[in-house]
Amino acid sequence: FKPTLSQLYADLKSFEHHFEWLNKITRKQQHSSVPKLTDMISHIKGLIHSLQRQ
């Protein structure tokens, strides 16, 4: 079970990195998806913090 949580944590950190990169690009272009990306990043960070407490 623990290796699965470790992998999930690593995957979420990777997703966080990619979504933040994408968010920076879309903000520059003032794309309509920025609020949704910001929301996704917030949810990913919440999951990461939850896993850190385990």
Secondary structure, DSSP 8 states (H G I E B T S, - for coil): -HHHHHHHHHHHHHHHHHHHHHHHHHHHTT-TTHHHHHHHHHHHHHHHHHHHT-
